[in-house]
């Protein structure tokens, strides 16, 4: 999901693969961020280093569910002007390593979908 999300922000267009991995609030939040970039005429460049870990899984639930926690390091990921490529100066300073928490479920076809995907800006890692 995060690869399709990155492609979405890099192009300011919804990546067609995103809906294979994200649904509900996760997809809505990514779409809202995409809308922001479209309105600002910006895109994202660089990479986010990740270290995801499944911290809880319940295969007996209906539907099966999982919780993923990740350390997202965005220190090499910048918002840039889509036309000029100029890096947009950040409005805030501070740590760019934050905890990301996500909830997923397994659908009837056996595919996993993230329904929440939240960056905890107050939690660094």
HURA-V805861 format. One record per residue. N is the residue number from 1. BURIAL is # if it has 16 or more other C-alpha atoms within 10 Angstrom, else .. Layout:
N/BURIAL
N/BURIAL
This chain:
1/#
2/.
3/.
4/#
5/#
6/#
7/#
8/#
9/#
10/#
11/#
12/#
13/#
14/#
15/#
16/.
17/.
18/#
19/#
20/.
21/#
22/#
23/#
24/.
25/.
26/#
27/#
28/.
29/#
30/#
31/#
32/.
33/.
34/#
35/#
36/.
37/#
38/#
39/.
40/.
41/.
42/#
43/#
44/#
45/#
46/.
47/.
48/#
49/.
50/.
51/.
52/.
53/.
54/.
55/.
56/.
57/.
58/.
59/.
60/.
61/.
62/.
63/.
64/#
65/#
66/#
67/#
68/#
69/#
70/#
71/#
72/#
73/#
74/#
75/.
76/.
77/.
78/#
79/#
80/#
81/#
82/#
83/.
84/.
85/.
86/.
87/#
88/.
89/.
90/.
91/.
92/.
93/.
94/.
95/.
96/#
97/#
98/#
99/#
100/#
101/#
102/#
103/#
104/#
105/#
106/#
107/.
108/.
109/.
110/.
111/.
112/#
113/#
114/#
115/#
116/#
117/#
118/.
119/#
120/.
121/.
122/.
123/.
124/.
125/.
